[in-house]
Amino acid sequence: MWIREKPPKILQNYKNADIFNCNEIGSCCRSTPRKTLLKVGQGMKGGRKVAERISVMFCCSASGEKLPSLVIGRSKKPRSSAKAKLDFERAGFTWASNKKAWITQAVFTAWLKELNEKPIRQKRTILLLLDNASGHKVASLSHEKRVFLPPKQTSRIQPLDQGIIKAFQSHDCAAKAEHRRENRKNFQNLEDYKKSQTVLHSVK
């Protein structure tokens, strides 16, 4: 078994502070609940699914260090963030973009170069655990090494999948529900509410 044999031999050569795991998820900026409560005899109209999305990549170490999240959208600088004068770095995340809002090799390479700078200054090498998505398959840099997790096993053995990402998704869902509740009187229907949502609401 990969999890019993190979990882321990590799991990023994690194301190917890030098072992990192990264993984990305998709998030729909204008998503709404799929289910709701209705009174007896009350009907519900269907709605259109909104395709607009962003990707969010998380990265943390075995010692608990949390790196700024990488958020990937379609626009180089969303109009909503420019209007709000949002400073991505001060807000605690890094912004990247491409047409599909996915983690591509170009986006991942740029992120890796930033990740590699700190180990260079500190004269140490870090180990990065991640899945074998095509966007992750780029050349290794000077002070980082990668271990690709076995296909179809990441949900069982990947650290970020052991509750961290789930906690984020639960918090995100609760925050969106609270925002809908607070603003329900400002819109005539759900479709109007969806149109009002921007990338800025998601990254907040």
CORHUMO-V353368 format. One record per pair of residues at least 24 apart in sequence whose ideal C-beta (glycine too) atoms are under 8 Angstrom apart, sorted by the first residue. I is the first residue (numbers start at 0). J is the second residue. Records with the same first field share a line. If there is no record, write none. Layout:
# CORHUMO-V353368
I->J  J
This chain:
# CORHUMO-V353368
1->148  149  152  156
2->152  156
6->146
9->126  146
10->126
13->124  125  126
14->62
15->60  61  62
16->60  61  62  64
17->60  118  123  124  125  126
18->60  61  125  126  128
19->58  59  60  61  66  125  126  127  128
20->58  59  60  61  127  128  129  157  158  159
21->56  57  58  127  128  129  159
22->56  57  129  130  153  157  159  160  164
23->54  55  56  57  69  71  102
24->54  55  57  164  167  168
25->52  53  54  55
26->52  53  54  55  171  201
27->51  52
28->52  53  196  197  198  200  201
29->193  194  196
30->175
31->175  179  189  192  193
32->176
46->189  190  193
47->190
49->193
52->100
53->100  198  201  202
54->100  101  102
55->167
56->102  110
57->159  163  164  167
58->114
59->158  159  163
61->158
66->114
67->91  92  93
68->92  93
69->93  95  102  106  110
70->94  95  202
71->95  96  97  100  101  102  106
72->96  100  198
73->97  98  99  100
74->198
77->197  198  199
78->197
79->197  198  199  200
80->198  199  202
83->199
85->199  202
90->202
92->202
101->134
102->132  134  135
103->134
104->133  134  136  137
106->134
107->134  135  137
108->137  138
111->137  140  143
112->140
114->143
115->140  141  142  143
118->142  143
128->157  158
130->157
171->201
174->203
175->200
